[in-house]
Amino acid sequence: MFYLSCDPTTLARDLSKLKESYKIEFIKPFDMFPNTFHIENFAFLKAINGD
């Protein structure tokens, strides 16, 4: 599953809810709005059962 979040707080909240079914493969921040404090976070999750 790909997950894109613009808010680290909701990213943490949602990943916490998904941790029973998904493993976080990686999280990568993207500075899509240079010269601001806004960062997009892209997460790649893999189903624990492999599907």
Secondary structure, 3 states (H helix, E strand, C coil): CEEEECCHHHHHHHHHHHCCCEEEEEEEEECCCCCCCCCEEEEEEEECCCC
